[in-house]
Amino acid sequence: MVTAFGDIPTAVDAIKLGAYDFLLKPPDFDRLILTLKRAIERYQLEKDVKRLNTGVENSLEWLLGKSNVIKSVIKQIRQVAWSDFSVIIQGETGTGKSYVANIIHNMSKRADGPFIIVDMGVIPETLIESELFGHEKGAFTGADKKKKGLFEIANKGTILIDELQNISPYVQSKLLRVVEEKKLYLLGSTHPTEIDVRIIGATNTDIKKAVKEGKFREDLFFCLGEFMITIPPLRERITDIPFLAQKFYRDTCEELGKPVKEISEDVYNILNRYSWPGNIRE
């Protein structure tokens, strides 16, 4: 899509509706030609992927389940995995957001690159900027050597920002700059470091509600939420409970070297009646 009306919401909508890229008038013709070449390459890749779709879908069902709601999630994973779209994964604690993010990475063209997980809920506020973006020697007291940040470590791969809702407004502004410019500045440095990282965010809250309440920057949401996946809680996919029970039971027996026996119907009935507040993790 080439247009003179360039703003983030329009660009996001265009991409969601199927545009490969979004260019402003007058276009840079070198970039336009490169974009067309990449679009053609993408088309060829998608043709190859379609031939593998049946096998991929069966594999994903084996990993995630066969309920109708989880089949919808599988469809979304297949749609977004081969792209470089940023993704926000929403779901209650324990629903498997990190697991799904890892699947997306492994199905992407970045699968050979690193997959780095950042838990924003456990990093002290005073260290977040240094952990994410790195620092130069002497940037602050105790910085006795140069340190790469997690974004630089994730270069050519995927970074999962877990507990997205816990990012402070200050770090949100820093993150927005990195996402938009595809470069970062180490603390204490005036020279940018270019990076090529796919970002996946995970949150156990309604991120759109956080935007409306002013707790999360709207412009950052538009950049990170190019594609959104909501993972349902286990109580909304009870037909997957027997499948998951068998899977975990079999894995545990193999780990402990025990013979695998059948799970009785009485046990399944008990499992199906339970509400699973901790979801799959529980």
Residue pairs with C-beta under 8 A, 6 or more apart in sequence:
1 14
1 19
1 21
1 22
1 23
2 23
2 24
2 25
2 27
2 32
3 10
3 22
3 23
3 24
3 25
4 24
4 25
6 22
6 24
8 219
8 222
8 223
9 222
10 22
11 22
12 222
12 225
12 226
14 22
15 22
15 85
15 226
16 226
16 227
20 35
20 38
20 39
20 42
21 35
21 38
21 39
23 31
23 32
23 35
42 82
45 82
45 109
46 82
49 56
49 82
53 78
56 78
56 107
57 74
57 78
60 74
60 77
60 78
60 103
61 70
61 71
61 74
63 103
64 70
64 73
64 74
64 96
64 100
64 103
64 240
65 237
65 239
65 240
65 243
65 244
66 239
66 240
66 243
67 237
67 238
67 239
67 240
69 232
69 236
69 237
70 232
70 237
70 240
73 100
73 229
73 230
73 231
73 232
76 227
76 229
77 100
77 103
77 104
77 107
77 229
78 107
79 227
80 87
80 104
80 227
80 229
81 103
81 104
81 107
81 108
82 107
82 108
82 109
83 227
84 108
84 109
84 198
85 226
85 227
86 179
86 198
86 199
86 200
86 201
86 223
86 224
86 225
86 226
86 227
87 101
87 104
87 199
87 200
87 201
87 225
87 226
87 227
87 228
87 229
88 164
88 200
88 201
88 202
88 203
88 207
88 221
88 224
88 225
88 227
88 228
88 229
89 97
89 100
89 101
89 200
89 201
89 202
89 203
89 228
89 229
89 230
89 231
90 97
90 202
90 203
90 204
90 205
90 206
90 207
90 228
90 229
90 230
90 231
91 97
91 202
91 204
91 230
91 231
91 232
91 233
92 204
92 233
92 279
93 204
93 278
93 279
93 281
94 278
94 279
94 280
94 281
94 282
95 231
95 232
95 233
95 234
95 279
95 280
96 231
96 279
96 280
96 281
97 162
97 202
97 204
97 231
98 117
98 160
98 162
98 202
100 229
100 231
101 115
101 117
101 158
101 160
101 200
101 202
102 115
102 160
104 158
104 200
105 111
105 115
105 157
105 158
105 198
105 200
106 115
108 158
108 198
110 156
110 157
110 158
110 198
113 154
113 155
113 156
113 157
113 158
114 153
114 154
114 155
114 156
114 157
114 158
115 154
115 157
115 158
115 160
116 150
116 153
116 154
116 157
116 158
116 159
116 160
117 159
117 160
117 162
118 131
118 132
118 150
118 159
118 160
118 161
118 162
119 162
119 163
120 128
120 161
120 162
120 163
120 164
120 166
120 167
121 162
121 163
121 166
123 131
125 168
128 167
128 168
128 171
129 171
129 174
129 187
130 139
130 140
130 143
130 147
130 149
130 187
131 149
131 150
132 149
132 150
132 151
132 171
132 174
132 175
133 149
133 151
133 152
133 174
133 178
133 184
133 185
133 186
133 187
134 146
134 147
134 148
134 149
134 151
134 152
134 184
134 186
134 187
134 193
135 143
135 146
135 147
135 149
135 186
135 187
135 188
136 143
136 146
136 186
136 187
136 188
136 189
137 143
137 144
137 145
137 146
137 188
138 144
138 188
139 186
139 187
139 188
139 189
140 187
140 188
143 187
143 188
146 186
149 184
149 186
150 159
151 159
151 178
151 184
151 195
151 197
152 184
152 193
152 195
154 195
154 197
155 195
155 196
155 197
156 196
156 197
157 197
157 198
158 197
158 198
158 199
158 200
159 197
159 198
159 199
159 200
160 200
160 201
160 202
161 167
161 199
161 200
161 201
161 202
162 202
163 202
163 203
163 204
164 201
164 202
164 203
164 207
164 216
164 224
165 203
165 204
165 205
165 207
165 210
165 215
165 216
167 175
167 216
169 217
172 216
172 217
172 220
173 217
175 220
176 217
176 219
176 220
176 223
177 184
178 184
178 195
179 199
179 220
179 223
179 224
180 223
181 192
182 194
182 195
182 196
183 192
183 193
183 194
183 195
184 192
184 193
184 195
185 191
185 192
185 193
186 193
199 224
201 207
201 224
201 225
207 216
207 221
207 225
208 221
210 216
211 217
211 218
211 221
233 276
233 279
234 240
234 241
234 244
234 276
234 279
234 280
235 275
235 276
238 272
241 268
241 271
241 272
241 276
242 263
242 268
242 271
242 272
244 280
245 263
245 267
245 268
245 271
246 263
249 260
249 263
250 260
252 258
253 259
253 260
254 260
276 282
